[in-house]
Amino acid sequence: MNTKNPTYTLVIEELEQFPVQYLPSLLKMVQAFREGVALAPVEDTLRQGWQEALSGQTLPINELWDEEDA
């Protein structure tokens, strides 16, 4: 960890003021944020999707919509 980074220090100071009972929820939010910003580059994602389509790894559109509605 880079404890010399001023932003890191500010985050730690904010966390120290956070009510303990909310820390589990905050942890989940931070983990979800980290996963969201660590997405693969668009080029890699498109390449993977294209390879899946070429190899027949597809679903009918009505099944995709069913998953979206769930």
PyMOL commands that set and color helices and strands:
alter all, ss='L'
color gray80, all
select helices_A, chain A and resi 6-16+20-37+42-54+61-69
alter helices_A, ss='H'
color red, helices_A
deselect
rebuild
show_as cartoon
